[in-house]
Amino acid sequence: MSNDPKLQDSGPWWKHGHVWLLVAGPATVVVAGFATAWIALKSPDPVVEADYYRRGIEINRTLAARDKANLPALQGRNHAATPAHP
C-alpha cells in the first residue's frame, strides 16, 4: 500500500454490492441449469410407441367416419347460410 491519502482501502471485495450484482446473474444460470437437469432426469420424455403410424391411421379413419356421419348436418347448415338466388 502506498502512503497516498487519496488512495483509501475500500475493504474486501465481498463487501461491495456491485460485485454481488455481477455474480448474481451467472449464479442464477448455474442454479437454473441444475434444476433443469434434475427435472430432465426425474421425468424423462416418453418413448414413441413402435406402432405409432398404424395408430395415426386409425385415428384418421375414426375422424373421417365422424365427418361422414355429420355430412347431412353440415350440408343443411351450409344450405341455410347460403343466400337464395333469384
DSSP file (Angstrom, degrees, kcal/mol; ACC not computed):
  #  RESIDUE AA STRUCTURE BP1 BP2  ACC     N-H-->O    O-->H-N    N-H-->O    O-->H-N    TCO  KAPPA ALPHA  PHI   PSI    X-CA   Y-CA   Z-CA
    1    1 A M              0   0    0      0, 0.0     2,-0.2     0, 0.0     8,-0.0   0.000 360.0 360.0 360.0 146.6    0.0    0.0    0.0
    2    2 A S        -     0   0    0      2,-0.1     5,-0.0     1,-0.1     0, 0.0  -0.517 360.0-124.3 -93.3 167.2    1.1    3.5   -0.7
    3    3 A N        +     0   0    0     -2,-0.2    -1,-0.1     3,-0.0     3,-0.0   0.262  67.4 128.3 -91.8  10.7    1.1    6.3    1.8
    4    4 A D    >   -     0   0    0      1,-0.2     3,-0.9     2,-0.0    -2,-0.1  -0.552  54.1-148.7 -70.7 123.8   -1.0    8.5   -0.5
    5    5 A P  T 3  S+     0   0    0      0, 0.0    -1,-0.2     0, 0.0    -2,-0.0   0.714  93.7  64.6 -68.9 -18.4   -4.0    9.8    1.5
    6    6 A K  T 3  S+     0   0    0      1,-0.1     2,-0.9     2,-0.0    -2,-0.0   0.810  90.4  72.2 -73.4 -28.2   -6.2    9.8   -1.7
    7    7 A L  S <  S-     0   0    0     -3,-0.9     2,-0.3     2,-0.0    -1,-0.1  -0.784  70.7-178.6 -90.6 110.4   -5.9    6.1   -2.0
    8    8 A Q        -     0   0    0     -2,-0.9     2,-0.6     3,-0.0    -2,-0.0  -0.811  35.3-107.4-109.0 149.6   -8.1    4.5    0.7
    9    9 A D        -     0   0    0     -2,-0.3    -2,-0.0     1,-0.2    -1,-0.0  -0.634  28.1-164.2 -73.3 120.8   -8.5    0.9    1.4
   10   10 A S        -     0   0    0     -2,-0.6    -1,-0.2     1,-0.3    -2,-0.0   0.432  38.4-115.7 -90.4   2.0  -12.0    0.2    0.2
   11   11 A G        -     0   0    0      3,-0.0    -1,-0.3     5,-0.0     5,-0.0  -0.260  53.2 -28.3  93.1 178.6  -12.3   -3.1    2.1
   12   12 A P    >   -     0   0    0      0, 0.0     3,-1.5     0, 0.0     4,-0.1  -0.263  60.3-114.9 -69.2 157.0  -12.7   -6.7    0.9
   13   13 A W  G >  S+     0   0    0      1,-0.3     3,-1.5     2,-0.2     6,-0.2   0.799 109.2  63.4 -64.9 -30.6  -14.4   -7.4   -2.4
   14   14 A W  G 3  S+     0   0    0      1,-0.3    -1,-0.3     5,-0.1     6,-0.1   0.546  91.9  65.8 -76.7  -4.2  -17.3   -9.3   -0.9
   15   15 A K  G <  S+     0   0    0     -3,-1.5     2,-0.5     4,-0.0    -1,-0.3   0.373  82.8  91.9 -94.5   4.8  -18.5   -6.2    1.0
   16   16 A H    <>  -     0   0    0     -3,-1.5     4,-1.1     1,-0.1     3,-0.5  -0.873  66.9-149.1-103.7 129.5  -19.3   -4.3   -2.2
   17   17 A G  H  > S+     0   0    0     -2,-0.5     4,-1.8     1,-0.2     5,-0.1   0.824  93.6  61.8 -65.3 -34.0  -22.8   -4.6   -3.6
   18   18 A H  H  > S+     0   0    0      1,-0.2     4,-1.9     2,-0.2    -1,-0.2   0.842  99.3  56.0 -64.5 -32.6  -21.8   -4.2   -7.2
   19   19 A V  H  > S+     0   0    0     -3,-0.5     4,-2.0    -6,-0.2    -1,-0.2   0.930 108.4  47.1 -64.0 -44.4  -19.7   -7.4   -7.0
   20   20 A W  H  X S+     0   0    0     -4,-1.1     4,-1.9     1,-0.2    -2,-0.2   0.820 107.8  56.9 -68.4 -30.0  -22.8   -9.4   -5.9
   21   21 A L  H  X S+     0   0    0     -4,-1.8     4,-0.7     2,-0.2    -1,-0.2   0.899 110.4  44.2 -65.4 -39.5  -24.8   -7.8   -8.6
   22   22 A L  H  < S+     0   0    0     -4,-1.9    -2,-0.2     1,-0.2    -1,-0.2   0.833 115.6  47.4 -72.6 -33.1  -22.3   -9.1  -11.2
   23   23 A V  H  X S+     0   0    0     -4,-2.0     4,-2.0     1,-0.2     5,-0.2   0.780  99.0  70.0 -78.8 -27.5  -22.1  -12.6   -9.5
   24   24 A A  H  X S+     0   0    0     -4,-1.9     4,-2.3     1,-0.2    -1,-0.2   0.860  93.6  55.4 -62.7 -38.7  -25.9  -13.0   -9.2
   25   25 A G  H  X S+     0   0    0     -4,-0.7     4,-1.9     2,-0.2    -1,-0.2   0.975 112.8  37.8 -61.9 -58.5  -26.5  -13.4  -13.0
   26   26 A P  H  > S+     0   0    0      0, 0.0     4,-2.2     0, 0.0    -1,-0.2   0.872 115.6  55.0 -61.9 -35.6  -24.2  -16.3  -13.6
   27   27 A A  H  X S+     0   0    0     -4,-2.0     4,-2.2     1,-0.2    -2,-0.2   0.899 107.1  50.5 -64.1 -39.3  -25.0  -17.9  -10.2
   28   28 A T  H  X S+     0   0    0     -4,-2.3     4,-2.5     1,-0.2    -1,-0.2   0.893 109.3  51.1 -64.6 -39.5  -28.7  -17.9  -11.2
   29   29 A V  H  X S+     0   0    0     -4,-1.9     4,-2.2     2,-0.2    -2,-0.2   0.891 109.4  50.3 -65.2 -39.6  -28.0  -19.5  -14.5
   30   30 A V  H  X S+     0   0    0     -4,-2.2     4,-2.1     2,-0.2    -2,-0.2   0.927 111.9  47.1 -64.9 -44.5  -26.0  -22.3  -12.8
   31   31 A V  H  X S+     0   0    0     -4,-2.2     4,-2.3     1,-0.2    -2,-0.2   0.912 112.3  50.0 -63.5 -42.3  -28.8  -23.0  -10.3
   32   32 A A  H  X S+     0   0    0     -4,-2.5     4,-2.4     1,-0.2    -1,-0.2   0.868 108.5  53.7 -64.5 -35.8  -31.4  -23.0  -13.2
   33   33 A G  H  X S+     0   0    0     -4,-2.2     4,-2.3     2,-0.2    -2,-0.2   0.913 109.7  46.6 -64.4 -43.2  -29.2  -25.4  -15.1
   34   34 A F  H  X S+     0   0    0     -4,-2.1     4,-2.3     2,-0.2    -2,-0.2   0.894 112.3  51.0 -65.4 -39.0  -29.0  -27.8  -12.2
   35   35 A A  H  X S+     0   0    0     -4,-2.3     4,-2.3     2,-0.2    -2,-0.2   0.907 111.0  48.3 -64.6 -41.0  -32.8  -27.5  -11.7
   36   36 A T  H  X S+     0   0    0     -4,-2.4     4,-2.5     2,-0.2    -2,-0.2   0.908 111.5  49.7 -65.2 -42.2  -33.4  -28.3  -15.4
   37   37 A A  H  X S+     0   0    0     -4,-2.3     4,-2.3     2,-0.2     5,-0.2   0.899 110.7  50.6 -63.2 -40.4  -31.1  -31.3  -15.3
   38   38 A W  H  X S+     0   0    0     -4,-2.3     4,-2.2     2,-0.2    -2,-0.2   0.920 111.6  47.0 -64.6 -43.5  -32.9  -32.6  -12.2
   39   39 A I  H  X S+     0   0    0     -4,-2.3     4,-2.2     1,-0.2    -2,-0.2   0.909 112.5  50.3 -63.8 -41.9  -36.3  -32.2  -13.9
   40   40 A A  H  < S+     0   0    0     -4,-2.5    -2,-0.2     1,-0.2    -1,-0.2   0.877 114.8  43.0 -65.6 -38.4  -35.0  -33.9  -17.0
   41   41 A L  H  < S+     0   0    0     -4,-2.3    -1,-0.2    -5,-0.2    -2,-0.2   0.820 113.6  51.7 -77.0 -30.7  -33.5  -36.8  -15.1
   42   42 A K  H  < S+     0   0    0     -4,-2.2    -2,-0.2     1,-0.3    -1,-0.2   0.886 124.7  21.7 -73.9 -39.1  -36.6  -37.2  -12.8
   43   43 A S  S  < S-     0   0    0     -4,-2.2    -1,-0.3    -5,-0.2    -2,-0.1  -0.732  79.6-167.7-133.5  84.6  -39.2  -37.3  -15.6
   44   44 A P        -     0   0    0      0, 0.0    -3,-0.1     0, 0.0     3,-0.1  -0.267  35.3 -90.3 -69.4 159.6  -37.8  -38.4  -18.9
   45   45 A D        -     0   0    0      1,-0.1     2,-0.1    -5,-0.1    -5,-0.0  -0.383  48.3-103.8 -66.9 144.9  -39.8  -38.0  -22.1
   46   46 A P        -     0   0    0      0, 0.0     2,-0.3     0, 0.0    -1,-0.1  -0.387  35.6-111.0 -70.0 150.7  -41.9  -41.0  -23.0
   47   47 A V        -     0   0    0      1,-0.1     2,-0.2    -3,-0.1     3,-0.1  -0.592  33.0-108.3 -81.1 141.1  -40.7  -43.2  -25.8
   48   48 A V        -     0   0    0     -2,-0.3    -1,-0.1     1,-0.1     4,-0.0  -0.499  40.7-109.8 -69.0 134.8  -42.7  -43.2  -29.1
   49   49 A E    >   -     0   0    0     -2,-0.2     3,-1.2     1,-0.1    -1,-0.1  -0.284  18.0-123.2 -67.5 153.2  -44.6  -46.4  -29.5
   50   50 A A  T 3  S+     0   0    0      1,-0.3     3,-0.3     2,-0.1    -1,-0.1   0.814 109.9  47.8 -67.6 -30.9  -43.5  -48.8  -32.2
   51   51 A D  T 3> S+     0   0    0      1,-0.2     4,-2.1     2,-0.1    -1,-0.3  -0.084  70.7 127.0-102.8  35.9  -46.9  -48.8  -33.9
   52   52 A Y  H <> S+     0   0    0     -3,-1.2     4,-1.9     1,-0.2    -1,-0.2   0.842  71.6  53.7 -61.1 -34.4  -47.4  -45.0  -33.9
   53   53 A Y  H  > S+     0   0    0     -3,-0.3     4,-2.1     2,-0.2    -1,-0.2   0.931 108.7  47.4 -68.9 -44.8  -48.1  -45.0  -37.7
   54   54 A R  H  > S+     0   0    0      1,-0.2     4,-2.1     2,-0.2    -2,-0.2   0.903 112.0  50.7 -62.8 -41.3  -50.8  -47.6  -37.5
   55   55 A R  H  X S+     0   0    0     -4,-2.1     4,-2.1     1,-0.2    -1,-0.2   0.866 108.7  52.2 -65.7 -35.8  -52.5  -45.8  -34.6
   56   56 A G  H  X S+     0   0    0     -4,-1.9     4,-2.2     2,-0.2    -1,-0.2   0.897 108.1  50.7 -66.1 -39.7  -52.4  -42.5  -36.5
   57   57 A I  H  X S+     0   0    0     -4,-2.1     4,-2.2     2,-0.2    -2,-0.2   0.911 109.6  51.2 -62.7 -42.0  -54.1  -44.1  -39.5
   58   58 A E  H  X S+     0   0    0     -4,-2.1     4,-2.3     1,-0.2    -2,-0.2   0.896 109.0  50.5 -63.0 -40.4  -56.8  -45.5  -37.1
   59   59 A I  H  X S+     0   0    0     -4,-2.1     4,-2.4     1,-0.2    -1,-0.2   0.913 109.8  50.6 -63.8 -41.7  -57.3  -42.0  -35.7
   60   60 A N  H  X S+     0   0    0     -4,-2.2     4,-2.3     1,-0.2    -2,-0.2   0.895 110.2  50.0 -63.6 -39.0  -57.7  -40.5  -39.2
   61   61 A R  H  X S+     0   0    0     -4,-2.2     4,-2.4     2,-0.2    -2,-0.2   0.907 110.3  50.2 -64.5 -41.3  -60.2  -43.2  -40.1
   62   62 A T  H  X S+     0   0    0     -4,-2.3     4,-2.2     1,-0.2    -2,-0.2   0.920 112.1  47.0 -62.8 -44.1  -62.2  -42.5  -36.9
   63   63 A L  H  X S+     0   0    0     -4,-2.4     4,-2.4     2,-0.2    -1,-0.2   0.882 111.3  51.5 -65.8 -37.8  -62.2  -38.8  -37.7
   64   64 A A  H  X S+     0   0    0     -4,-2.3     4,-2.2     2,-0.2    -2,-0.2   0.902 109.9  49.3 -66.3 -40.2  -63.2  -39.5  -41.3
   65   65 A A  H  X S+     0   0    0     -4,-2.4     4,-2.1     2,-0.2    -2,-0.2   0.896 111.4  49.5 -65.2 -39.6  -66.1  -41.7  -40.2
   66   66 A R  H  X S+     0   0    0     -4,-2.2     4,-1.5     1,-0.2    -2,-0.2   0.918 111.6  48.4 -65.2 -42.0  -67.3  -39.0  -37.8
   67   67 A D  H  < S+     0   0    0     -4,-2.4     4,-0.4     1,-0.2    -2,-0.2   0.874 110.5  51.6 -65.2 -36.4  -67.1  -36.3  -40.5
   68   68 A K  H >< S+     0   0    0     -4,-2.2     3,-0.8     1,-0.2    -1,-0.2   0.874 108.0  51.9 -67.8 -36.8  -69.1  -38.6  -42.9
   69   69 A A  H 3< S+     0   0    0     -4,-2.1     4,-0.3     1,-0.2    -1,-0.2   0.816 111.5  47.6 -68.0 -30.3  -71.8  -39.1  -40.2
   70   70 A N  T 3X S+     0   0    0     -4,-1.5     4,-2.4     1,-0.2    -1,-0.2   0.455  83.6  99.9 -88.5  -1.2  -72.0  -35.3  -39.8
   71   71 A L  H <> S+     0   0    0     -3,-0.8     4,-2.6    -4,-0.4     5,-0.2   0.888  78.9  50.3 -58.0 -45.7  -72.2  -34.6  -43.5
   72   72 A P  H  > S+     0   0    0      0, 0.0     4,-2.3     0, 0.0    -1,-0.2   0.909 112.4  48.0 -60.8 -39.0  -76.0  -34.2  -43.7
   73   73 A A  H  > S+     0   0    0     -4,-0.3     4,-2.3     2,-0.2    -2,-0.2   0.904 112.1  49.2 -66.8 -39.8  -76.0  -31.7  -40.9
   74   74 A L  H  X S+     0   0    0     -4,-2.4     4,-2.6     2,-0.2    -1,-0.2   0.892 110.8  50.0 -66.3 -39.0  -73.1  -29.8  -42.4
   75   75 A Q  H  X S+     0   0    0     -4,-2.6     4,-2.4    -5,-0.2    -2,-0.2   0.907 111.5  48.9 -66.7 -39.8  -74.9  -29.6  -45.8
   76   76 A G  H  X S+     0   0    0     -4,-2.3     4,-2.2    -5,-0.2    -2,-0.2   0.906 112.0  48.5 -64.4 -41.3  -78.1  -28.4  -44.1
   77   77 A R  H  X S+     0   0    0     -4,-2.3     4,-1.6     1,-0.2    -2,-0.2   0.925 113.1  47.1 -64.2 -43.9  -76.2  -25.7  -42.2
   78   78 A N  H  X S+     0   0    0     -4,-2.6     4,-0.9     1,-0.2    -2,-0.2   0.871 111.5  51.5 -66.7 -36.1  -74.4  -24.6  -45.4
   79   79 A H  H  < S+     0   0    0     -4,-2.4     3,-0.4     1,-0.2    -1,-0.2   0.894 109.7  49.6 -66.7 -39.4  -77.7  -24.5  -47.3
   80   80 A A  H  < S+     0   0    0     -4,-2.2    -1,-0.2     1,-0.2    -2,-0.2   0.811 111.9  48.6 -68.5 -29.6  -79.3  -22.4  -44.6
   81   81 A A  H  < S+     0   0    0     -4,-1.6    -1,-0.2    -5,-0.2    -2,-0.2   0.634  92.2  92.7 -85.9 -14.0  -76.4  -20.0  -44.6
   82   82 A T  S  < S-     0   0    0     -4,-0.9     3,-0.1    -3,-0.4     2,-0.0  -0.667  81.3-121.8 -83.0 128.9  -76.3  -19.6  -48.4
   83   83 A P        -     0   0    0      0, 0.0     2,-0.2     0, 0.0    -2,-0.1  -0.365  31.0-104.3 -68.9 150.4  -78.4  -16.7  -49.7
   84   84 A A        -     0   0    0      2,-0.0     0, 0.0     1,-0.0     0, 0.0  -0.508  28.8-135.0 -74.8 140.6  -81.2  -17.5  -52.1
   85   85 A H              0   0    0     -2,-0.2    -1,-0.0     1,-0.1    -3,-0.0  -0.806 360.0 360.0 -96.2 137.8  -80.6  -16.7  -55.8
   86   86 A P              0   0    0      0, 0.0    -1,-0.1     0, 0.0    -2,-0.0   0.485 360.0 360.0 -73.3 360.0  -83.5  -15.0  -57.7
